Amino acid sequence: MPHLTIEYSQNIEKNINVSDLVRVMHDTAAGIEALPLGGLRTRAAPRKDFLIADGHKSNTFVNVALRIAPGRSDAVKKDAGELLFAALSNFFAPFWQSDPIALSFEIQELDAELRWKKSNIREHMKVRSEA
């Protein structure tokens, strides 16, 4: 059930293609054994209204949250977080010297008793892989 949510200041769209960022983060997560591909969801949400630090219009932010089910060790979560934050940081490396950017990443472990889900995606993935 790993879900990656990328929240970002809309002004960052002048520098990047958000679909490329979504793809990089999704592909990185898909390569982490502890994050099952069948449950992986990656999405981006622009924020039109925001203030960052001194309020200068060139300030940008990207916050990525990985929501996961409980059960993984702290070491596994830390390793996954390090890989995903490195991918995020590398994506923005070309802009680091020229643009004010605040990057953040966090892992949120969800309470198994307080979430509900239903999906048939894994079954469709199996059928597609057998075709």
Protein Blocks (a to p, Z undefined) as FASTA:
>chain_A
ZZcdddddfklmmmpcfklmmmmmmmmmmmpmklcfklpccdddddfbdcehjlpakbcc
ddddddddehiafklmmmmmmmmmmmmmmmmmmmmmmpccddddddddddfklcccddfk
lmmmmmmmmZZ
